[in-house]
Amino acid sequence: MRRKAEVLKYNKTTNGRITKTQSWTQVVSGITQRRAYSSAYLANIGADTDCERVVTYTTGAGIPGPAIPLYLDPAIPLYNYNTQANSLGINNKDETEMWRTKYDTGLLSNNPVIYTLNIRPPIDTTMYSFTVRTSVGIYLDGSANANQFTANLTILPSSIKVLYGYEPVVFTTQQPIVTMESGAPVSINVSGSLTGEPFAGAIYLGNIVISNLLLPTAAGNTYDIIIEPTIRATIVGVATNDPINQIRATFYSNLIPFSNDPTTLSNNTKRFGTRMTFSTSASASTVQAPSLTGSA
């Protein structure tokens, strides 16, 4: 009823003309029949144009059913009332990035996804060669009596995996190249001593460069770049299957340049240990945030 009152409030016919449907409604509802109204009623109708006080009945408004007083009551909420809609749209900005990247930092995993690469529509050629840089280290933990330990980290071209969806990308024309920032092969030895159990510690080994990643660059292609290093650690003079004396080695990648946490590798802390010490010095190079570049 509230909506009907709102409609009647603004329903003005043009030049007094009505449609055939409206004319038929008037006939069947008896609106056109001659009626006797008091002079007071007619005077009130002519003088009072306030919709809140003028009362009509549903029978005169084309509403079937028993006669119900119809008037405008602003206290009744109005809903599902269609007003003139404003046409709105989205102002699309031109995209300029040829690819987008995502990475997490402080990864402790022996097969980490160091970068996710998504190719965008502005890409200008079908193939690109990508280069990734990341700072890495080695994390050791376990339980053992006082003894010496050694560890080694090796990353070969075959250690680099790129997944498109869940399928590996096969490099047919050229293989990835992996080196230290200095250009040396990635094969680093670490040693130190254990002073009790349990023990844990980490050491920064330097920046590695993965280049020659030749990938198809159709818009929408998404790649996960993974490192699967060969990593080993042993306790000197102890069998590897010893149930008491154990040492685990974990690849530490995508280091962050700065951290106030003394148990996080960064430029602030390049090595740390609890009940263990490193005789190997940490790399003198600067810890850098991960980066990815590409060239056609």
N, C-alpha and C positions, 0 to 999 in steps of 0.2 A: 504493500500500500504506500509506503514511504516513497518508493521509486515512482509509482504511478502519480503521486502528488507532485513529485519533482518534474515529471514529464509534462503534466497538465499545466504546471506553472509557466512553462516556456512554449507550450504548443499553440502557436499562432497560425491560423490558416491564412492563405494569401487572398486578399480582396474579398474575404468572406466566403470563398468557394470551398466546397467540401467534396470529397471523393464519393464514388458510387457506394463503396463499402461503408463509409460513414453515414451516407443517406439511408442505406438499408438498415443499419444499426438503429438509427433514430426512429425508423418506422416500426420495427419489431419491438423496440423498448417503450414505445408510446411517448417518446419525447415530443413528437410533432403534434400530439393531441392537445386540444384547447384545454387550458387549466385556469382556474380562478385563483389569483394570488391577492393577498391583502395589499393595500397601498403602502402600509408600513414596511412590509417585506420587500416590495419593489423599490421603495426609496432607499432602504438599507443596502440592497444589492448595487444600486447605482452609485451610492456615495462611498461605499467601503470596498476598496480594491486590495486590501491586505489579505494575501493568500492564507495567512494564519487564522483569519477569522471568518473567511467565506467558506461555508460548508455546502458541499454537494453530496450526492449519493452515488454509490457504485452503479446503480441501474442507469444513471445518466452519463456514465463514463465508459460504457462499453464493457463492463465487468459482469460476467454471469453470476447467478446466485442471488441470495437474499440481499435486500437493500442494507448497505452499511454506510454510515457517515464517512465522507472522504474529505479530509482537510490536511493542511500542511502543519506538521508538528516537528519542529527542528530538534526536539529532544530525542527523537527516534533516530538511531544511526542509519546512515545511507550506505549501502554496499551494492556491488555488482552494477553500478551505474556507469554507463559508458560515456565518458566525456571525450572531447576532441583530443586525440593522442598526438604527442610530439614525436616526429620521426627522428630517431637517433641512430647513429652509426659509429663504427670504430674507425678512427683515423690511423690506418696502417702506416707505420714508418718503414721506409726502405731499409732492408737488411744489408749490411756491408761486410759482416764477418764471413770469411770463407770456411772457417771451422770453429768449433767450440771444444773446450777441454774441461775435464774434471779429474781431480786427484785428491787422495787423502795423504796425510803426513804421518810420520812416526810409525811406519808399517813394520810390524814384527811378524814375518811370514817367509817361508822358503819358496813360495810361488806368488808373490804379491802382484796385484794389478796396479802398476805404478802410474798409468795414465789411461783415461777413456777419451777417445777422440770421435767427435761427431762432425761430419761434413755438411755444410750449409749450402743453400741454393746459389749464393753469389760465386761459388767456386768457378775458376776460369779455365781449368784444364782437367783432363780425365785421369792424370796420374801425378802424384806428388811424392817427393822423397823427404821423409821426416827425420828429424834428429831430436833425441831426448837426452836431457842431462839430469842427473840426480845424485845427491850425496848419500853415501852408504856406510854401513859399519857392520859389526858382528856382535851379537849378544850371546853370552854364555851363562848357563846356570846348571845347578845340579847339587849333588851331595857326595862328599868325598873326604877322606882324611888328608892331612897335609901332604901335598905332593906337587910336582910340576905338571903343566899342561901345555899342549900345542894345538893350534887350530889353523885351518886354511880355508880361504874363500877364492873360488875360481868361477869366472863368468866367461863363457865362450859364445861365439855367434849362435850356436845351436841352443844356448840357454834362453835366447830371446824368442818368445812366442807372441803371436798376434792373433786374436780371435775376432772373427766376424760373425756375430751371433754366438753360437756355440761351436762353430767350425773353425779350425786353424787355417790361417792364410798360408798358402804355399808360395815361398819365394823361389821363383824359377829362374829369372834373369840375373838377379844379384842377391847376395846374402847380406844380412845385417853385419855391421862392423861394431865391435865393442872394445873400447880402450879406456884406460885411465885418462884423466884430463891431460896428463903429460904425454899421452900417446903410447904408453907402455901397456902390455897385456894385463888383463885383470886376473892376477893370481897373487894373493897376499897371505903371508904367514904371520901368525900371532903366537906369542908364548907368554908364560907367566907362572905364578905359583899360587897354590890354594893353601889357605891357612885354617880351614875348618869347614864345617857343614851346618846348614846349607849355604851355598855361595851363589852369587850372581854379579854380573858386571857387563860392561859394553865398552867398545872402543871404536872411534871414528877412523875409517880407512881411506877416505878421499872421495873425489867426484868422478863418476864414470860417464862416458859419452856413448850413446847408442845411435849410430847413424846408418844411412843407406836403407832406411825402412821405406821401400817403394810400394805404395798402396794405391789402388783404384779410388778415385775421388768422386764417385757419383753422389749427388746430393742425397742426404739421408743415410749414407753409410756410417755405421758406428763400429769402432774398433776398441778392443781392450788390449793394451800392451802389457805383457807379463814378463817378469824375469824369474827363471828357475835355475839358480846357481848350484854349483857343486860345493857343498860346505861340510867340513869334517872337523871334529874335535876329539882329542884323546887325552887321557891321563897317563903320564909317563910311567911305565912299569906296571900298569894295571890292564888286565884283559878287558876287551870291550863288552864282554858279557858278564862282568862282575856285578852281582846284584846289589852291592853296597856302594861301590864307588862308581858314580855315573856323572857324565857331563853331556850337556845338550848345547848345540850351536844353532842359532836362529839368525837369518838374514835380517838386517836392520836397514830399511831404505826410506827414501823421501824424507830425509831429516829436515828439521826446521832450523833457520839460521840462529834464532835466539830463543832461549828459554831460561826461566829462573828455577826450574826444577833440576836439582843436582843429579837426578836419575834419568834424565833425558839428554840424549846426545844433541849437541848444538855447538855454536861457537863459544858459549859460556862454559860448557862441560864436554870435553872431547874424549874423556874416558872416566869411568868410575867403577868401583867394585866394592862388594861387601864380602869379607872373608876371602878375598882374592886380590892379587895385584898383577899388573901387566908389566912385563919387562920390555915389551915392544912399545915404541913411541907412537902416539896418535899422529895422523897426517897433519902436516903443517898448512895444508890448503884450507881455504875458507869454506865453511859449510854454506851451501847455496840452496835457495828454494828450487823445487823442480821446475823445469822449463821444457817447452816443445816448440820447435820451429819447423818450417817446411819450405821447400823450393821446388819449382816446376822443372 
